[in-house]
Amino acid sequence: MIRGKCPICGKVFEVAKLDDLPSFPFCTDRCRLVDLGRWIDGAYAIPEAARPVQAEVPEAEEDEE
Ligand SMILES: [Zn+2]
């Protein structure tokens, strides 16, 4: 018997074997997707925050005659 606690909703589940719970370590696919969504949000948010704000570079001045 395998006991676990869903890291998303905190629900405690108990299964005979891991094959019985494809969404392990989450209680359901729904919680698994919630976690995946958070991870993706973080993956996008971190590089965005770390990237320095780049000022728009004006076009190179052309010699006017
Ligand atoms: Zn859950």
N, CA, C, O and the ligand as a Tripos MOL2 file, in Angstrom:
@<TRIPOS>MOLECULE
protein
  261   259    66     0     0
PROTEIN
NO_CHARGES

@<TRIPOS>ATOM
      1 N           0.8440   -1.2070    0.0000 N.3       1 MET1
      2 CA          0.0000    0.0000    0.0000 C.3       1 MET1
      3 C           0.8700    1.2430    0.0000 C.2       1 MET1
      4 O           1.8080    1.3740    0.7860 O.2       1 MET1
      5 N           0.5360    2.1420   -0.8920 N.am      2 ILE2
      6 CA          1.3080    3.3810   -0.9750 C.3       2 ILE2
      7 C           0.4120    4.5380   -0.5370 C.2       2 ILE2
      8 O          -0.7080    4.7120   -1.0180 O.2       2 ILE2
      9 N           0.9460    5.3070    0.3840 N.am      3 ARG3
     10 CA          0.1870    6.4700    0.8420 C.3       3 ARG3
     11 C           0.9140    7.7220    0.3960 C.2       3 ARG3
     12 O           2.1430    7.7930    0.4190 O.2       3 ARG3
     13 N           0.1490    8.6800    0.0020 N.am      4 GLY4
     14 CA          0.7600    9.9350   -0.4170 C.3       4 GLY4
     15 C          -0.1430   11.0910   -0.1100 C.2       4 GLY4
     16 O          -1.3100   10.9210    0.2430 O.2       4 GLY4
     17 N           0.4220   12.2910   -0.2500 N.am      5 LYS5
     18 CA         -0.3650   13.4920   -0.0160 C.3       5 LYS5
     19 C          -0.1820   14.3920   -1.2260 C.2       5 LYS5
     20 O           0.9400   14.7180   -1.6130 O.2       5 LYS5
     21 N          -1.2780   14.7770   -1.8030 N.am      6 CYS6
     22 CA         -1.2210   15.6210   -2.9860 C.3       6 CYS6
     23 C          -0.5930   16.9660   -2.6240 C.2       6 CYS6
     24 O          -1.0810   17.6510   -1.7250 O.2       6 CYS6
     25 N           0.4720   17.3480   -3.3030 N.am      7 PRO7
     26 CA          1.1270   18.6270   -2.9870 C.3       7 PRO7
     27 C           0.2990   19.8390   -3.3990 C.2       7 PRO7
     28 O           0.5960   20.9590   -2.9810 O.2       7 PRO7
     29 N          -0.7140   19.6340   -4.1960 N.am      8 ILE8
     30 CA         -1.5360   20.7570   -4.6530 C.3       8 ILE8
     31 C          -2.7030   21.0160   -3.7120 C.2       8 ILE8
     32 O          -2.8540   22.1230   -3.1950 O.2       8 ILE8
     33 N          -3.5300   19.9980   -3.4900 N.am      9 CYS9
     34 CA         -4.7260   20.2270   -2.6710 C.3       9 CYS9
     35 C          -4.5900   19.6490   -1.2660 C.2       9 CYS9
     36 O          -5.4420   19.8820   -0.4080 O.2       9 CYS9
     37 N          -3.5120   18.8900   -1.0330 N.am     10 GLY10
     38 CA         -3.2720   18.3640    0.3060 C.3      10 GLY10
     39 C          -4.0750   17.1220    0.6400 C.2      10 GLY10
     40 O          -4.0520   16.6460    1.7750 O.2      10 GLY10
     41 N          -4.7830   16.5990   -0.3440 N.am     11 LYS11
     42 CA         -5.5910   15.4150   -0.1140 C.3      11 LYS11
     43 C          -4.6970   14.1940    0.0720 C.2      11 LYS11
     44 O          -3.7400   13.9920   -0.6750 O.2      11 LYS11
     45 N          -5.0200   13.3870    1.0730 N.am     12 VAL12
     46 CA         -4.2510   12.1790    1.3280 C.3      12 VAL12
     47 C          -4.8860   11.0300    0.5560 C.2      12 VAL12
     48 O          -6.0930   10.8030    0.6330 O.2      12 VAL12
     49 N          -4.0540   10.3110   -0.1870 N.am     13 PHE13
     50 CA         -4.5960    9.1930   -0.9590 C.3      13 PHE13
     51 C          -3.8380    7.9190   -0.6200 C.2      13 PHE13
     52 O          -2.7330    7.9510   -0.0790 O.2      13 PHE13
     53 N          -4.4600    6.8080   -0.9510 N.am     14 GLU14
     54 CA         -3.8740    5.5110   -0.6580 C.3      14 GLU14
     55 C          -4.1520    4.5970   -1.8350 C.2      14 GLU14
     56 O          -5.3040    4.4090   -2.2260 O.2      14 GLU14
     57 N          -3.1040    4.0330   -2.3950 N.am     15 VAL15
     58 CA         -3.2840    3.1380   -3.5370 C.3      15 VAL15
     59 C          -2.4800    1.8640   -3.3120 C.2      15 VAL15
     60 O          -1.4920    1.8570   -2.5780 O.2      15 VAL15
     61 N          -2.9140    0.8050   -3.9470 N.am     16 ALA16
     62 CA         -2.2260   -0.4700   -3.8020 C.3      16 ALA16
     63 C          -0.8750   -0.4260   -4.4870 C.2      16 ALA16
     64 O           0.1220   -0.9280   -3.9680 O.2      16 ALA16
     65 N          -0.8600    0.1840   -5.6650 N.am     17 LYS17
     66 CA          0.3960    0.3230   -6.3900 C.3      17 LYS17
     67 C           0.3410    1.5890   -7.2400 C.2      17 LYS17
     68 O          -0.7340    2.1050   -7.5450 O.2      17 LYS17
     69 N           1.5160    2.0740   -7.6120 N.am     18 LEU18
     70 CA          1.5790    3.3320   -8.3460 C.3      18 LEU18
     71 C           0.8190    3.2740   -9.6600 C.2      18 LEU18
     72 O           0.3170    4.2920  -10.1370 O.2      18 LEU18
     73 N           0.7320    2.0820  -10.2470 N.am     19 ASP19
     74 CA          0.0090    1.9490  -11.5120 C.3      19 ASP19
     75 C          -1.4570    2.3640  -11.3590 C.2      19 ASP19
     76 O          -2.1130    2.7410  -12.3300 O.2      19 ASP19
     77 N          -1.9560    2.2880  -10.1230 N.am     20 ASP20
     78 CA         -3.3500    2.6590   -9.8890 C.3      20 ASP20
     79 C          -3.5520    4.1650   -9.8820 C.2      20 ASP20
     80 O          -4.6790    4.6570   -9.9400 O.2      20 ASP20
     81 N          -2.4430    4.8890   -9.8100 N.am     21 LEU21
     82 CA         -2.5610    6.3400   -9.7380 C.3      21 LEU21
     83 C          -1.6250    6.9810  -10.7590 C.2      21 LEU21
     84 O          -0.5090    7.3800  -10.4270 O.2      21 LEU21
     85 N          -2.0960    7.0760  -12.0120 N.am     22 PRO22
     86 CA         -1.2430    7.6360  -13.0760 C.3      22 PRO22
     87 C          -0.8340    9.0770  -12.8070 C.2      22 PRO22
     88 O           0.1710    9.5490  -13.3400 O.2      22 PRO22
     89 N          -1.5960    9.7700  -11.9930 N.am     23 SER23
     90 CA         -1.3030   11.1790  -11.7450 C.3      23 SER23
     91 C          -0.3410   11.3770  -10.5770 C.2      23 SER23
     92 O          -0.0390   12.5140  -10.2140 O.2      23 SER23
     93 N           0.1490   10.2680   -9.9760 N.am     24 PHE24
     94 CA          1.0780   10.3660   -8.8470 C.3      24 PHE24
     95 C           2.1950   11.3580   -9.1420 C.2      24 PHE24
     96 O           2.6850   11.3520  -10.2720 O.2      24 PHE24
     97 N           2.6360   12.2060   -8.2250 N.am     25 PRO25
     98 CA          2.2260   12.2540   -6.8020 C.3      25 PRO25
     99 C           1.0050   13.1190   -6.5460 C.2      25 PRO25
    100 O           0.7510   13.5210   -5.4110 O.2      25 PRO25
    101 N           0.2580   13.4030   -7.5830 N.am     26 PHE26
    102 CA         -0.9440   14.2140   -7.3870 C.3      26 PHE26
    103 C          -2.1530   13.3040   -7.3210 C.2      26 PHE26
    104 O          -2.1340   12.2010   -7.8660 O.2      26 PHE26
    105 N          -3.2150   13.7630   -6.6490 N.am     27 CYS27
    106 CA         -4.3760   12.9150   -6.4300 C.3      27 CYS27
    107 C          -5.1420   12.6990   -7.7260 C.2      27 CYS27
    108 O          -5.7290   11.6370   -7.9350 O.2      27 CYS27
    109 N          -5.1390   13.6910   -8.5850 N.am     28 THR28
    110 CA         -5.8750   13.5780   -9.8390 C.3      28 THR28
    111 C          -5.0890   14.2800  -10.9470 C.2      28 THR28
    112 O          -4.1320   15.0110  -10.6880 O.2      28 THR28
    113 N          -5.5150   14.0420  -12.1740 N.am     29 ASP29
    114 CA         -4.8800   14.7200  -13.3060 C.3      29 ASP29
    115 C          -5.0650   16.2330  -13.1940 C.2      29 ASP29
    116 O          -4.2280   17.0150  -13.6450 O.2      29 ASP29
    117 N          -6.1700   16.6170  -12.5870 N.am     30 ARG30
    118 CA         -6.4570   18.0300  -12.4560 C.3      30 ARG30
    119 C          -5.3540   18.7160  -11.6380 C.2      30 ARG30
    120 O          -4.8400   19.7660  -12.0240 O.2      30 ARG30
    121 N          -5.0060   18.1040  -10.5050 N.am     31 CYS31
    122 CA         -3.9640   18.6730   -9.6590 C.3      31 CYS31
    123 C          -2.6200   18.6110  -10.3780 C.2      31 CYS31
    124 O          -1.7880   19.5060  -10.2320 O.2      31 CYS31
    125 N          -2.4190   17.5660  -11.1440 N.am     32 ARG32
    126 CA         -1.1570   17.4340  -11.8810 C.3      32 ARG32
    127 C          -1.0150   18.5860  -12.8760 C.2      32 ARG32
    128 O           0.0670   19.1450  -13.0570 O.2      32 ARG32
    129 N          -2.1410   18.9260  -13.5160 N.am     33 LEU33
    130 CA         -2.1110   20.0200  -14.4960 C.3      33 LEU33
    131 C          -1.9340   21.3690  -13.8070 C.2      33 LEU33
    132 O          -1.2920   22.2710  -14.3450 O.2      33 LEU33
    133 N          -2.5040   21.4990  -12.6210 N.am     34 VAL34
    134 CA         -2.3410   22.7490  -11.8680 C.3      34 VAL34
    135 C          -0.8580   22.9540  -11.5860 C.2      34 VAL34
    136 O          -0.3240   24.0510  -11.7480 O.2      34 VAL34
    137 N          -0.2030   21.8710  -11.1580 N.am     35 ASP35
    138 CA          1.2240   21.9680  -10.8480 C.3      35 ASP35
    139 C           2.0170   22.2760  -12.1060 C.2      35 ASP35
    140 O           2.9390   23.0910  -12.0850 O.2      35 ASP35
    141 N           1.6570   21.6230  -13.1960 N.am     36 LEU36
    142 CA          2.3460   21.8520  -14.4700 C.3      36 LEU36
    143 C           2.1840   23.3110  -14.8920 C.2      36 LEU36
    144 O           3.1260   23.9430  -15.3710 O.2      36 LEU36
    145 N           0.9790   23.8270  -14.7040 N.am     37 GLY37
    146 CA          0.7150   25.2200  -15.0630 C.3      37 GLY37
    147 C           1.5670   26.1680  -14.2440 C.2      37 GLY37
    148 O           2.1010   27.1470  -14.7660 O.2      37 GLY37
    149 N           1.6930   25.8730  -12.9520 N.am     38 ARG38
    150 CA          2.5130   26.7290  -12.0960 C.3      38 ARG38
    151 C           3.9580   26.6990  -12.5550 C.2      38 ARG38
    152 O           4.6390   27.7230  -12.5980 O.2      38 ARG38
    153 N           4.4110   25.4930  -12.8970 N.am     39 TRP39
    154 CA          5.8140   25.3400  -13.3050 C.3      39 TRP39
    155 C           6.0650   26.1360  -14.5830 C.2      39 TRP39
    156 O           7.0900   26.8030  -14.7230 O.2      39 TRP39
    157 N           5.1210   26.0560  -15.5040 N.am     40 ILE40
    158 CA          5.2920   26.7700  -16.7730 C.3      40 ILE40
    159 C           5.2770   28.2800  -16.5240 C.2      40 ILE40
    160 O           6.0840   29.0170  -17.0920 O.2      40 ILE40
    161 N           4.3530   28.7330  -15.6710 N.am     41 ASP41
    162 CA          4.3000   30.1570  -15.3470 C.3      41 ASP41
    163 C           5.6380   30.6150  -14.7900 C.2      41 ASP41
    164 O           6.1450   31.6770  -15.1520 O.2      41 ASP41
    165 N           6.2040   29.7980  -13.9000 N.am     42 GLY42
    166 CA          7.4810   30.1480  -13.2880 C.3      42 GLY42
    167 C           8.5970   30.1580  -14.3070 C.2      42 GLY42
    168 O           9.4720   31.0230  -14.2790 O.2      42 GLY42
    169 N           8.5590   29.1850  -15.2110 N.am     43 ALA43
    170 CA          9.6100   29.0860  -16.2230 C.3      43 ALA43
    171 C           9.6090   30.3130  -17.1180 C.2      43 ALA43
    172 O          10.6560   30.7580  -17.5880 O.2      43 ALA43
    173 N           8.4190   30.8530  -17.3450 N.am     44 TYR44
    174 CA          8.3400   32.0390  -18.1940 C.3      44 TYR44
    175 C           8.6530   33.3050  -17.3950 C.2      44 TYR44
    176 O           9.2400   34.2560  -17.9100 O.2      44 TYR44
    177 N           8.2460   33.2910  -16.1230 N.am     45 ALA45
    178 CA          8.3790   34.4990  -15.3080 C.3      45 ALA45
    179 C           9.8310   34.7680  -14.9310 C.2      45 ALA45
    180 O          10.2620   35.9210  -14.9070 O.2      45 ALA45
    181 N          10.5890   33.7100  -14.6360 N.am     46 ILE46
    182 CA         11.9580   33.9230  -14.1500 C.3      46 ILE46
    183 C          12.8620   34.6080  -15.1800 C.2      46 ILE46
    184 O          13.4790   35.6230  -14.8590 O.2      46 ILE46
    185 N          12.9570   34.0890  -16.3970 N.am     47 PRO47
    186 CA         13.8370   34.7620  -17.3730 C.3      47 PRO47
    187 C          13.3610   36.1800  -17.6770 C.2      47 PRO47
    188 O          14.1650   37.0690  -17.9550 O.2      47 PRO47
    189 N          12.0520   36.3770  -17.6210 N.am     48 GLU48
    190 CA         11.4900   37.7000  -17.9050 C.3      48 GLU48
    191 C          11.9620   38.6930  -16.8540 C.2      48 GLU48
    192 O          12.3210   39.8250  -17.1770 O.2      48 GLU48
    193 N          11.9610   38.2620  -15.5810 N.am     49 ALA49
    194 CA         12.3470   39.1470  -14.4890 C.3      49 ALA49
    195 C          13.8590   39.3610  -14.4760 C.2      49 ALA49
    196 O          14.3410   40.4320  -14.1070 O.2      49 ALA49
    197 N          14.6040   38.3250  -14.8850 N.am     50 ALA50
    198 CA         16.0510   38.4140  -14.8280 C.3      50 ALA50
    199 C          16.6100   39.2490  -15.9750 C.2      50 ALA50
    200 O          17.7000   39.8140  -15.8910 O.2      50 ALA50
    201 N          15.8270   39.3060  -17.0450 N.am     51 ARG51
    202 CA         16.3130   40.0310  -18.2070 C.3      51 ARG51
    203 C          16.3100   41.5370  -17.9450 C.2      51 ARG51
    204 O          15.2810   42.0850  -17.5500 O.2      51 ARG51
    205 N          17.4110   42.1980  -18.1510 N.am     52 PRO52
    206 CA         17.4250   43.6470  -17.9440 C.3      52 PRO52
    207 C          16.5640   44.3350  -18.9920 C.2      52 PRO52
    208 O          16.4460   43.8810  -20.1310 O.2      52 PRO52
    209 N          15.9770   45.4260  -18.5770 N.am     53 VAL53
    210 CA         15.1310   46.1630  -19.5150 C.3      53 VAL53
    211 C          16.0520   46.7980  -20.5530 C.2      53 VAL53
    212 O          16.9900   47.5310  -20.2400 O.2      53 VAL53
    213 N          15.7380   46.4820  -21.7850 N.am     54 GLN54
    214 CA         16.6010   46.9880  -22.8390 C.3      54 GLN54
    215 C          15.9330   48.1940  -23.4960 C.2      54 GLN54
    216 O          14.8090   48.1040  -23.9900 O.2      54 GLN54
    217 N          16.6260   49.2930  -23.4940 N.am     55 ALA55
    218 CA         16.0700   50.4880  -24.1150 C.3      55 ALA55
    219 C          16.0640   50.2950  -25.6250 C.2      55 ALA55
    220 O          16.9230   49.6220  -26.1950 O.2      55 ALA55
    221 N          15.0820   50.8980  -26.2390 N.am     56 GLU56
    222 CA         15.0030   50.7640  -27.6810 C.3      56 GLU56
    223 C          16.1800   51.5030  -28.3140 C.2      56 GLU56
    224 O          16.4230   52.6770  -28.0360 O.2      56 GLU56
    225 N          16.8870   50.7980  -29.1540 N.am     57 VAL57
    226 CA         18.0470   51.4230  -29.7920 C.3      57 VAL57
    227 C          17.5570   52.2030  -31.0070 C.2      57 VAL57
    228 O          16.9350   51.6370  -31.9060 O.2      57 VAL57
    229 N          17.8350   53.4850  -31.0320 N.am     58 PRO58
    230 CA         17.3980   54.2700  -32.1940 C.3      58 PRO58
    231 C          18.1730   53.8390  -33.4450 C.2      58 PRO58
    232 O          19.3070   53.3660  -33.3750 O.2      58 PRO58
    233 N          17.5310   54.0190  -34.5520 N.am     59 GLU59
    234 CA         18.1880   53.6120  -35.8020 C.3      59 GLU59
    235 C          19.4490   54.4290  -35.9980 C.2      59 GLU59
    236 O          19.5090   55.6060  -35.6400 O.2      59 GLU59
    237 N          20.4440   53.7930  -36.5660 N.am     60 ALA60
    238 CA         21.7160   54.4630  -36.7840 C.3      60 ALA60
    239 C          21.5030   55.7310  -37.6030 C.2      60 ALA60
    240 O          20.7480   55.7600  -38.5750 O.2      60 ALA60
    241 N          22.1890   56.7550  -37.1740 N.am     61 GLU61
    242 CA         21.9990   58.0300  -37.8810 C.3      61 GLU61
    243 C          22.6110   57.9380  -39.2830 C.2      61 GLU61
    244 O          23.7240   57.4540  -39.4900 O.2      61 GLU61
    245 N          21.8360   58.4210  -40.2000 N.am     62 GLU62
    246 CA         22.3610   58.4060  -41.5600 C.3      62 GLU62
    247 C          22.9060   59.7810  -41.8890 C.2      62 GLU62
    248 O          22.3610   60.7980  -41.4610 O.2      62 GLU62
    249 N          23.9340   59.8030  -42.6170 N.am     63 ASP63
    250 CA         24.5280   61.0940  -42.9820 C.3      63 ASP63
    251 C          23.6220   61.8050  -43.9960 C.2      63 ASP63
    252 O          23.3620   61.3230  -45.0980 O.2      63 ASP63
    253 N          23.1640   62.9670  -43.5590 N.am     64 GLU64
    254 CA         22.3030   63.7030  -44.4790 C.3      64 GLU64
    255 C          23.1240   64.7990  -45.1400 C.2      64 GLU64
    256 O          23.9250   65.4710  -44.4900 O.2      64 GLU64
    257 N          22.9260   64.9620  -46.3810 N.am     65 GLU65
    258 CA         23.7140   65.9760  -47.0780 C.3      65 GLU65
    259 C          22.8170   67.1110  -47.5380 C.2      65 GLU65
    260 O          23.2950   68.0670  -48.1480 O.2      65 GLU65
    261 ZN         -4.9470   17.0590   -5.3990 Zn       66 ZN66
@<TRIPOS>BOND
     1     1     2 1
     2     2     3 1
     3     3     4 2
     4     3     5 am
     5     5     6 1
     6     6     7 1
     7     7     8 2
     8     7     9 am
     9     9    10 1
    10    10    11 1
    11    11    12 2
    12    11    13 am
    13    13    14 1
    14    14    15 1
    15    15    16 2
    16    15    17 am
    17    17    18 1
    18    18    19 1
    19    19    20 2
    20    19    21 am
    21    21    22 1
    22    22    23 1
    23    23    24 2
    24    23    25 am
    25    25    26 1
    26    26    27 1
    27    27    28 2
    28    27    29 am
    29    29    30 1
    30    30    31 1
    31    31    32 2
    32    31    33 am
    33    33    34 1
    34    34    35 1
    35    35    36 2
    36    35    37 am
    37    37    38 1
    38    38    39 1
    39    39    40 2
    40    39    41 am
    41    41    42 1
    42    42    43 1
    43    43    44 2
    44    43    45 am
    45    45    46 1
    46    46    47 1
    47    47    48 2
    48    47    49 am
    49    49    50 1
    50    50    51 1
    51    51    52 2
    52    51    53 am
    53    53    54 1
    54    54    55 1
    55    55    56 2
    56    55    57 am
    57    57    58 1
    58    58    59 1
    59    59    60 2
    60    59    61 am
    61    61    62 1
    62    62    63 1
    63    63    64 2
    64    63    65 am
    65    65    66 1
    66    66    67 1
    67    67    68 2
    68    67    69 am
    69    69    70 1
    70    70    71 1
    71    71    72 2
    72    71    73 am
    73    73    74 1
    74    74    75 1
    75    75    76 2
    76    75    77 am
    77    77    78 1
    78    78    79 1
    79    79    80 2
    80    79    81 am
    81    81    82 1
    82    82    83 1
    83    83    84 2
    84    83    85 am
    85    85    86 1
    86    86    87 1
    87    87    88 2
    88    87    89 am
    89    89    90 1
    90    90    91 1
    91    91    92 2
    92    91    93 am
    93    93    94 1
    94    94    95 1
    95    95    96 2
    96    95    97 am
    97    97    98 1
    98    98    99 1
    99    99   100 2
   100    99   101 am
   101   101   102 1
   102   102   103 1
   103   103   104 2
   104   103   105 am
   105   105   106 1
   106   106   107 1
   107   107   108 2
   108   107   109 am
   109   109   110 1
   110   110   111 1
   111   111   112 2
   112   111   113 am
   113   113   114 1
   114   114   115 1
   115   115   116 2
   116   115   117 am
   117   117   118 1
   118   118   119 1
   119   119   120 2
   120   119   121 am
   121   121   122 1
   122   122   123 1
   123   123   124 2
   124   123   125 am
   125   125   126 1
   126   126   127 1
   127   127   128 2
   128   127   129 am
   129   129   130 1
   130   130   131 1
   131   131   132 2
   132   131   133 am
   133   133   134 1
   134   134   135 1
   135   135   136 2
   136   135   137 am
   137   137   138 1
   138   138   139 1
   139   139   140 2
   140   139   141 am
   141   141   142 1
   142   142   143 1
   143   143   144 2
   144   143   145 am
   145   145   146 1
   146   146   147 1
   147   147   148 2
   148   147   149 am
   149   149   150 1
   150   150   151 1
   151   151   152 2
   152   151   153 am
   153   153   154 1
   154   154   155 1
   155   155   156 2
   156   155   157 am
   157   157   158 1
   158   158   159 1
   159   159   160 2
   160   159   161 am
   161   161   162 1
   162   162   163 1
   163   163   164 2
   164   163   165 am
   165   165   166 1
   166   166   167 1
   167   167   168 2
   168   167   169 am
   169   169   170 1
   170   170   171 1
   171   171   172 2
   172   171   173 am
   173   173   174 1
   174   174   175 1
   175   175   176 2
   176   175   177 am
   177   177   178 1
   178   178   179 1
   179   179   180 2
   180   179   181 am
   181   181   182 1
   182   182   183 1
   183   183   184 2
   184   183   185 am
   185   185   186 1
   186   186   187 1
   187   187   188 2
   188   187   189 am
   189   189   190 1
   190   190   191 1
   191   191   192 2
   192   191   193 am
   193   193   194 1
   194   194   195 1
   195   195   196 2
   196   195   197 am
   197   197   198 1
   198   198   199 1
   199   199   200 2
   200   199   201 am
   201   201   202 1
   202   202   203 1
   203   203   204 2
   204   203   205 am
   205   205   206 1
   206   206   207 1
   207   207   208 2
   208   207   209 am
   209   209   210 1
   210   210   211 1
   211   211   212 2
   212   211   213 am
   213   213   214 1
   214   214   215 1
   215   215   216 2
   216   215   217 am
   217   217   218 1
   218   218   219 1
   219   219   220 2
   220   219   221 am
   221   221   222 1
   222   222   223 1
   223   223   224 2
   224   223   225 am
   225   225   226 1
   226   226   227 1
   227   227   228 2
   228   227   229 am
   229   229   230 1
   230   230   231 1
   231   231   232 2
   232   231   233 am
   233   233   234 1
   234   234   235 1
   235   235   236 2
   236   235   237 am
   237   237   238 1
   238   238   239 1
   239   239   240 2
   240   239   241 am
   241   241   242 1
   242   242   243 1
   243   243   244 2
   244   243   245 am
   245   245   246 1
   246   246   247 1
   247   247   248 2
   248   247   249 am
   249   249   250 1
   250   250   251 1
   251   251   252 2
   252   251   253 am
   253   253   254 1
   254   254   255 1
   255   255   256 2
   256   255   257 am
   257   257   258 1
   258   258   259 1
   259   259   260 2
@<TRIPOS>SUBSTRUCTURE
     1 MET1         2 RESIDUE 1 A MET
     2 ILE2         6 RESIDUE 1 A ILE
     3 ARG3        10 RESIDUE 1 A ARG
     4 GLY4        14 RESIDUE 1 A GLY
     5 LYS5        18 RESIDUE 1 A LYS
     6 CYS6        22 RESIDUE 1 A CYS
     7 PRO7        26 RESIDUE 1 A PRO
     8 ILE8        30 RESIDUE 1 A ILE
     9 CYS9        34 RESIDUE 1 A CYS
    10 GLY10       38 RESIDUE 1 A GLY
    11 LYS11       42 RESIDUE 1 A LYS
    12 VAL12       46 RESIDUE 1 A VAL
    13 PHE13       50 RESIDUE 1 A PHE
    14 GLU14       54 RESIDUE 1 A GLU
    15 VAL15       58 RESIDUE 1 A VAL
    16 ALA16       62 RESIDUE 1 A ALA
    17 LYS17       66 RESIDUE 1 A LYS
    18 LEU18       70 RESIDUE 1 A LEU
    19 ASP19       74 RESIDUE 1 A ASP
    20 ASP20       78 RESIDUE 1 A ASP
    21 LEU21       82 RESIDUE 1 A LEU
    22 PRO22       86 RESIDUE 1 A PRO
    23 SER23       90 RESIDUE 1 A SER
    24 PHE24       94 RESIDUE 1 A PHE
    25 PRO25       98 RESIDUE 1 A PRO
    26 PHE26      102 RESIDUE 1 A PHE
    27 CYS27      106 RESIDUE 1 A CYS
    28 THR28      110 RESIDUE 1 A THR
    29 ASP29      114 RESIDUE 1 A ASP
    30 ARG30      118 RESIDUE 1 A ARG
    31 CYS31      122 RESIDUE 1 A CYS
    32 ARG32      126 RESIDUE 1 A ARG
    33 LEU33      130 RESIDUE 1 A LEU
    34 VAL34      134 RESIDUE 1 A VAL
    35 ASP35      138 RESIDUE 1 A ASP
    36 LEU36      142 RESIDUE 1 A LEU
    37 GLY37      146 RESIDUE 1 A GLY
    38 ARG38      150 RESIDUE 1 A ARG
    39 TRP39      154 RESIDUE 1 A TRP
    40 ILE40      158 RESIDUE 1 A ILE
    41 ASP41      162 RESIDUE 1 A ASP
    42 GLY42      166 RESIDUE 1 A GLY
    43 ALA43      170 RESIDUE 1 A ALA
    44 TYR44      174 RESIDUE 1 A TYR
    45 ALA45      178 RESIDUE 1 A ALA
    46 ILE46      182 RESIDUE 1 A ILE
    47 PRO47      186 RESIDUE 1 A PRO
    48 GLU48      190 RESIDUE 1 A GLU
    49 ALA49      194 RESIDUE 1 A ALA
    50 ALA50      198 RESIDUE 1 A ALA
    51 ARG51      202 RESIDUE 1 A ARG
    52 PRO52      206 RESIDUE 1 A PRO
    53 VAL53      210 RESIDUE 1 A VAL
    54 GLN54      214 RESIDUE 1 A GLN
    55 ALA55      218 RESIDUE 1 A ALA
    56 GLU56      222 RESIDUE 1 A GLU
    57 VAL57      226 RESIDUE 1 A VAL
    58 PRO58      230 RESIDUE 1 A PRO
    59 GLU59      234 RESIDUE 1 A GLU
    60 ALA60      238 RESIDUE 1 A ALA
    61 GLU61      242 RESIDUE 1 A GLU
    62 GLU62      246 RESIDUE 1 A GLU
    63 ASP63      250 RESIDUE 1 A ASP
    64 GLU64      254 RESIDUE 1 A GLU
    65 GLU65      258 RESIDUE 1 A GLU
    66 ZN66       261 GROUP 0 **** ****
